[in-house]
Amino acid sequence: MKACVIDASLVLRSILEKDQQWFQTLEQLLNDQENKKIELWVPHLFFDEVTNGIRFSSQHDEDANAVLDFVLQLPVHIFTLEPQHRHRILELSFQSGTTVYDATYHFIAIVLEGCFFTADKKYYQKAKQLGFLELV
Protein backbone atom coordinates (compact mmCIF):
# COMPACT_ATOMS: atom_id res chain seq x y z
CA MET A 1 0.00 0.00 0.00
CA LYS A 2 1.39 3.40 -0.98
CA ALA A 3 2.23 5.86 1.79
CA CYS A 4 1.05 9.43 1.26
CA VAL A 5 2.18 12.22 3.55
CA ILE A 6 -0.03 15.29 3.72
CA ASP A 7 1.00 18.60 5.21
CA ALA A 8 -0.86 21.28 7.07
CA SER A 9 -0.91 23.59 4.03
CA LEU A 10 -2.95 21.12 2.00
CA VAL A 11 -5.50 20.57 4.75
CA LEU A 12 -5.78 24.23 5.74
CA ARG A 13 -6.18 25.48 2.18
CA SER A 14 -8.72 22.76 1.43
CA ILE A 15 -10.87 23.61 4.42
CA LEU A 16 -10.30 27.30 5.15
CA GLU A 17 -9.78 28.71 1.68
CA LYS A 18 -12.36 26.35 0.20
CA ASP A 19 -10.22 25.96 -2.90
CA GLN A 20 -11.85 23.40 -5.16
CA GLN A 21 -8.62 21.89 -6.49
CA TRP A 22 -7.10 21.38 -3.05
CA PHE A 23 -10.36 20.11 -1.62
CA GLN A 24 -10.77 17.58 -4.44
CA THR A 25 -7.23 16.34 -3.87
CA LEU A 26 -7.80 15.94 -0.14
CA GLU A 27 -11.14 14.24 -0.76
CA GLN A 28 -9.54 11.84 -3.26
CA LEU A 29 -6.75 10.99 -0.82
CA LEU A 30 -9.29 10.33 1.93
CA ASN A 31 -11.34 8.13 -0.42
CA ASP A 32 -8.25 6.22 -1.50
CA GLN A 33 -7.37 5.58 2.13
CA GLU A 34 -10.89 4.42 2.88
CA ASN A 35 -10.64 2.02 -0.08
CA LYS A 36 -7.25 0.80 1.22
CA LYS A 37 -5.34 2.03 -1.83
CA ILE A 38 -3.08 4.28 0.25
CA GLU A 39 -2.18 5.10 3.85
CA LEU A 40 -2.14 8.74 4.96
CA TRP A 41 0.73 9.78 7.24
CA VAL A 42 1.59 12.91 9.21
CA PRO A 43 4.17 13.83 11.85
CA HIS A 44 3.04 14.83 15.34
CA LEU A 45 3.64 18.49 14.49
CA PHE A 46 0.87 18.35 11.85
CA PHE A 47 -1.82 18.91 14.47
CA ASP A 48 0.02 21.87 16.01
CA GLU A 49 0.49 23.49 12.61
CA VAL A 50 -3.13 22.97 11.64
CA THR A 51 -4.40 24.24 14.99
CA ASN A 52 -2.24 27.35 14.65
CA GLY A 53 -3.47 27.93 11.10
CA ILE A 54 -7.07 27.62 12.25
CA ARG A 55 -6.43 30.04 15.10
CA PHE A 56 -5.16 32.77 12.80
CA SER A 57 -7.73 32.15 10.05
CA SER A 58 -10.90 32.09 12.14
CA GLN A 59 -12.71 34.99 13.72
CA HIS A 60 -14.88 32.99 16.10
CA ASP A 61 -14.16 30.23 18.59
CA GLU A 62 -17.14 28.16 17.42
CA ASP A 63 -15.98 28.16 13.79
CA ALA A 64 -12.42 27.35 14.78
CA ASN A 65 -13.48 24.48 17.02
CA ALA A 66 -15.71 22.99 14.32
CA VAL A 67 -12.82 23.00 11.84
CA LEU A 68 -10.46 21.57 14.44
CA ASP A 69 -12.92 18.78 15.24
CA PHE A 70 -12.97 17.84 11.55
CA VAL A 71 -9.17 17.78 11.37
CA LEU A 72 -8.81 15.75 14.56
CA GLN A 73 -11.03 13.08 13.03
CA LEU A 74 -8.97 12.70 9.85
CA PRO A 75 -7.98 9.05 9.43
CA VAL A 76 -4.23 9.58 9.43
CA HIS A 77 -1.35 7.56 10.81
CA ILE A 78 1.06 9.48 13.01
CA PHE A 79 4.71 8.82 12.22
CA THR A 80 6.81 8.71 15.36
CA LEU A 81 10.24 10.20 14.86
CA GLU A 82 13.20 8.51 16.50
CA PRO A 83 16.15 10.57 17.78
CA GLN A 84 18.37 9.36 14.92
CA HIS A 85 15.85 10.67 12.37
CA ARG A 86 16.56 14.25 13.45
CA HIS A 87 20.01 14.24 11.85
CA ARG A 88 18.61 13.21 8.46
CA ILE A 89 15.81 15.79 8.73
CA LEU A 90 18.33 18.51 9.50
CA GLU A 91 20.39 17.39 6.51
CA LEU A 92 17.33 17.53 4.24
CA SER A 93 16.53 21.00 5.56
CA PHE A 94 20.02 22.23 4.68
CA GLN A 95 19.95 20.52 1.27
CA SER A 96 16.69 22.20 0.31
CA GLY A 97 17.12 25.50 2.16
CA THR A 98 13.83 25.00 3.98
CA THR A 99 12.50 24.71 7.51
CA VAL A 100 12.99 21.61 9.60
CA TYR A 101 9.20 21.46 9.89
CA ASP A 102 8.73 21.07 6.13
CA ALA A 103 11.69 18.71 5.87
CA THR A 104 10.06 16.49 8.50
CA TYR A 105 7.06 15.77 6.25
CA HIS A 106 9.39 15.14 3.32
CA PHE A 107 11.57 12.84 5.40
CA ILE A 108 8.58 10.68 6.27
CA ALA A 109 7.68 10.30 2.58
CA ILE A 110 11.25 9.31 1.77
CA VAL A 111 11.49 6.77 4.61
CA LEU A 112 8.13 5.23 3.72
CA GLU A 113 9.00 5.35 0.00
CA GLY A 114 5.78 7.24 -0.63
CA CYS A 115 4.87 10.72 -1.71
CA PHE A 116 4.65 14.03 0.13
CA PHE A 117 1.62 16.05 -1.02
CA THR A 118 1.95 19.78 -0.38
CA ALA A 119 0.15 22.96 -1.37
CA ASP A 120 3.23 25.02 -0.51
CA LYS A 121 4.68 26.23 -3.83
CA LYS A 122 7.77 27.75 -2.21
CA TYR A 123 8.67 24.50 -0.52
CA TYR A 124 8.06 22.54 -3.70
CA GLN A 125 10.39 24.78 -5.71
CA LYS A 126 13.15 24.44 -3.15
CA ALA A 127 12.86 20.70 -2.51
CA LYS A 128 11.60 19.06 -5.70
CA GLN A 129 15.09 17.76 -6.51
CA LEU A 130 14.81 15.43 -3.49
CA GLY A 131 11.96 13.49 -5.11
CA PHE A 132 9.04 11.87 -3.30
CA LEU A 133 7.16 15.20 -3.60
CA GLU A 134 4.02 16.37 -5.38
CA LEU A 135 2.62 19.89 -5.59
CA VAL A 136 -1.15 20.01 -5.39
C-alpha positions as CSV (number, residue, x, y, z in Angstrom):
1,M,0.0,0.0,0.0
2,K,1.4,3.4,-1.0
3,A,2.2,5.9,1.8
4,C,1.0,9.4,1.3
5,V,2.2,12.2,3.5
6,I,0.0,15.3,3.7
7,D,1.0,18.6,5.2
8,A,-0.9,21.3,7.1
9,S,-0.9,23.6,4.0
10,L,-3.0,21.1,2.0
11,V,-5.5,20.6,4.8
12,L,-5.8,24.2,5.7
13,R,-6.2,25.5,2.2
14,S,-8.7,22.8,1.4
15,I,-10.9,23.6,4.4
16,L,-10.3,27.3,5.2
17,E,-9.8,28.7,1.7
18,K,-12.4,26.4,0.2
19,D,-10.2,26.0,-2.9
20,Q,-11.9,23.4,-5.2
21,Q,-8.6,21.9,-6.5
22,W,-7.1,21.4,-3.1
23,F,-10.4,20.1,-1.6
24,Q,-10.8,17.6,-4.4
25,T,-7.2,16.3,-3.9
26,L,-7.8,15.9,-0.1
27,E,-11.1,14.2,-0.8
28,Q,-9.5,11.8,-3.3
29,L,-6.7,11.0,-0.8
30,L,-9.3,10.3,1.9
31,N,-11.3,8.1,-0.4
32,D,-8.2,6.2,-1.5
33,Q,-7.4,5.6,2.1
34,E,-10.9,4.4,2.9
35,N,-10.6,2.0,-0.1
36,K,-7.3,0.8,1.2
37,K,-5.3,2.0,-1.8
38,I,-3.1,4.3,0.3
39,E,-2.2,5.1,3.8
40,L,-2.1,8.7,5.0
41,W,0.7,9.8,7.2
42,V,1.6,12.9,9.2
43,P,4.2,13.8,11.8
44,H,3.0,14.8,15.3
45,L,3.6,18.5,14.5
46,F,0.9,18.4,11.9
47,F,-1.8,18.9,14.5
48,D,0.0,21.9,16.0
49,E,0.5,23.5,12.6
50,V,-3.1,23.0,11.6
51,T,-4.4,24.2,15.0
52,N,-2.2,27.3,14.7
53,G,-3.5,27.9,11.1
54,I,-7.1,27.6,12.3
55,R,-6.4,30.0,15.1
56,F,-5.2,32.8,12.8
57,S,-7.7,32.1,10.0
58,S,-10.9,32.1,12.1
59,Q,-12.7,35.0,13.7
60,H,-14.9,33.0,16.1
61,D,-14.2,30.2,18.6
62,E,-17.1,28.2,17.4
63,D,-16.0,28.2,13.8
64,A,-12.4,27.4,14.8
65,N,-13.5,24.5,17.0
66,A,-15.7,23.0,14.3
67,V,-12.8,23.0,11.8
68,L,-10.5,21.6,14.4
69,D,-12.9,18.8,15.2
70,F,-13.0,17.8,11.6
71,V,-9.2,17.8,11.4
72,L,-8.8,15.7,14.6
73,Q,-11.0,13.1,13.0
74,L,-9.0,12.7,9.8
75,P,-8.0,9.0,9.4
76,V,-4.2,9.6,9.4
77,H,-1.4,7.6,10.8
78,I,1.1,9.5,13.0
79,F,4.7,8.8,12.2
80,T,6.8,8.7,15.4
81,L,10.2,10.2,14.9
82,E,13.2,8.5,16.5
83,P,16.2,10.6,17.8
84,Q,18.4,9.4,14.9
85,H,15.8,10.7,12.4
86,R,16.6,14.3,13.5
87,H,20.0,14.2,11.8
88,R,18.6,13.2,8.5
89,I,15.8,15.8,8.7
90,L,18.3,18.5,9.5
91,E,20.4,17.4,6.5
92,L,17.3,17.5,4.2
93,S,16.5,21.0,5.6
94,F,20.0,22.2,4.7
95,Q,19.9,20.5,1.3
96,S,16.7,22.2,0.3
97,G,17.1,25.5,2.2
98,T,13.8,25.0,4.0
99,T,12.5,24.7,7.5
100,V,13.0,21.6,9.6
101,Y,9.2,21.5,9.9
102,D,8.7,21.1,6.1
103,A,11.7,18.7,5.9
104,T,10.1,16.5,8.5
105,Y,7.1,15.8,6.2
106,H,9.4,15.1,3.3
107,F,11.6,12.8,5.4
108,I,8.6,10.7,6.3
109,A,7.7,10.3,2.6
110,I,11.3,9.3,1.8
111,V,11.5,6.8,4.6
112,L,8.1,5.2,3.7
113,E,9.0,5.4,0.0
114,G,5.8,7.2,-0.6
115,C,4.9,10.7,-1.7
116,F,4.6,14.0,0.1
117,F,1.6,16.1,-1.0
118,T,1.9,19.8,-0.4
119,A,0.2,23.0,-1.4
120,D,3.2,25.0,-0.5
121,K,4.7,26.2,-3.8
122,K,7.8,27.8,-2.2
123,Y,8.7,24.5,-0.5
124,Y,8.1,22.5,-3.7
125,Q,10.4,24.8,-5.7
126,K,13.2,24.4,-3.1
127,A,12.9,20.7,-2.5
128,K,11.6,19.1,-5.7
129,Q,15.1,17.8,-6.5
130,L,14.8,15.4,-3.5
131,G,12.0,13.5,-5.1
132,F,9.0,11.9,-3.3
133,L,7.2,15.2,-3.6
134,E,4.0,16.4,-5.4
135,L,2.6,19.9,-5.6
136,V,-1.2,20.0,-5.4
